[in-house]
């Protein structure tokens, strides 16, 4: 039975760095397992650029949140 008690809902802020990094590693894992990426240098380059992009998005999101 639902209660009639009013509770203030907590707002959960999205951790963009964690979210985008997780998506990046899942996608890279799929690409490695399916052998779409066979060159390790390309894999490292995509990983570094992806993490840099995730960091940039996280910094921008934090800046917009504070305003």
Rosetta blueprint (number, residue, H / E / L):
1 X L
2 X L
3 X L
4 X L
5 X L
6 X L
7 X L
8 X L
9 X L
10 X L
11 X L
12 X L
13 X L
14 X L
15 X L
16 X H
17 X H
18 X H
19 X H
20 X H
21 X H
22 X H
23 X H
24 X H
25 X H
26 X H
27 X H
28 X H
29 X H
30 X H
31 X H
32 X H
33 X H
34 X L
35 X L
36 X L
37 X L
38 X L
39 X L
40 X H
41 X H
42 X H
43 X H
44 X H
45 X H
46 X H
47 X H
48 X H
49 X H
50 X H
51 X H
52 X H
53 X H
54 X H
55 X H
56 X H
57 X H
58 X H
59 X H
60 X H
61 X H
62 X H
63 X H
64 X H
65 X H
66 X H
67 X L
